Amino acid sequence: MLLLKYDEAAQAETPPDPAVFEEMAAFNTAMVDAGVLMAGEGLLPSAKGALVAFDGDEPTVTDGPFAEAKELVGGFWILQVDSLDDAVSWARRAPFRTGERIEVRKVAEAEDFEGIAPPEVMEAEEELRARQAQQQG
């Protein structure tokens, strides 16, 4: 997974050049053409979101913007590649400006939890994913 991180306040001061949208479309197209892009979306500013915090008996909800956060996730891509190096290679091609960062993380798969999660939980997860695939399919 590629996670776009940025300083929301700085972005608000200098909106992107319209050419960035064309560059992003070309970047996304290259990933689709290579057969590696599974999903990807941009996120609206935190002012249009909420933060759910689990610090006690009941979750607390705070409406955005998230002024205390220095760096926020602004978008994501889920890629299916063979290695971390491949994912990093794609991240390096992203058409971003100074101050933006892409965090590259592996999405956990069932086998990452073998021997840790109880077998019945693993079986239930497999059934759940099969149901989900059927609903989408």
N, C-alpha and C positions, 0 to 999 in steps of 0.2 A: 504494500500500500504506500502510495506517495501522499503525504500530507503537506499541503501548502500552509506555511505559517508566515504571519506578517503582523506588523504594528498597525492596528486598525486606525488609530488617531493619525498617524503619518499618511496612511492611504487616503483618508478623508481630505487631507490638505492638498494632495496632489493626485487627482483622479487619473486613471490610466488614459493614455493616448488611444484613440480609436484603432490605431494600427495594431495594438496589443491583441485586440479581439481577432484580427486576421491571423496573427502569429499563433494564438492559442488554437484557433481552428485548424491550422496547418499541423501543429504539434499533435492534437488529438487525432487528426486524420492519419498521420504517420503511424500512430500506435494502433489504430484500427486496421490499417493496411498491413501492418506487421503481425496482426492477429494476437496482440498482447493485452489490449484494453478490454477489461470485463465491465467496468463501470467508472464513471467520473462525473463530478458535479462541482460547481462553485457554491459557496454558501453566502447568504445575505449577511449584512452587518449584524453585530450582536444586539443592536438596538431593536431588532425584530425577533429576538430570541429570549430565552429564559435560562436560568441556571438553577438546577435542582441539587441541593447540597445535603449530604447524609452525615450530619454531625451529632445527632441525638436520637431520641425515640421516633420522631417524625421528620421526614424530609422537609426542608424549607425551600421555597421557590422565590427567586429574585428575578424580576424582569430586567432585560438588558436596557442600556448597554453595560458591558462589563468593564467599567472604567479601571478597576484594579488590575486587570489583566494586561500585561505588557505585550504579550504575543498570543495571537488567536489563530485557530485553524480557519482558513479562508476557502478551502476546497480540498478535494481528494480525487485520487485515481486508484482503482484497484486493477493491478496488472497480474497476468499469469505469465511468469518468466521462469527461467531455469535456475537463476542464482541471484544473490544479493548484488553481485557485480552488474548483471543485466539490468536490474531495477535502478541502480545508481546511474548507469549509462543513460537510461531514459530520463531520469530526473535532471541530469546535467544538460539535457537538450531543451528543457522548459524555457519559454520566452519571458523571463521575469526581470524586474528592475532591482536596483540596489535595495537591500534591506529585507527582501523576501527570502524565505528558506524553504527547502523541501526536506521533510523528515521521511526517511525510508524505513518502513517497518514490515515485518512478515506477519501476515494474517495467520492466526493460530488455526491449526487443523486438528482433527480428531486424534491423529497419531501423536501429536505433540503432548497429549495428556494420557497416553497409554501407560498403565502402571501407576498412575496418580489418581485418576478419577475411578470410582467404583464401576465395575463392569455393567451394572444395571443402568447407571447414568449414561455410559457410553452407548448402550443399546438404545435408550430412549432418545438420545441426541441423534443417532443415525435414523431412527424412525421419523423424528421431527424434520430432519433435513429432506428426507424422501417425500414427506407430505408437502413441504414447502416447494420442492422442485415440481411436484405434480400440479400445485396451484398455479405456478408460473408458466407451466409448460404447455 
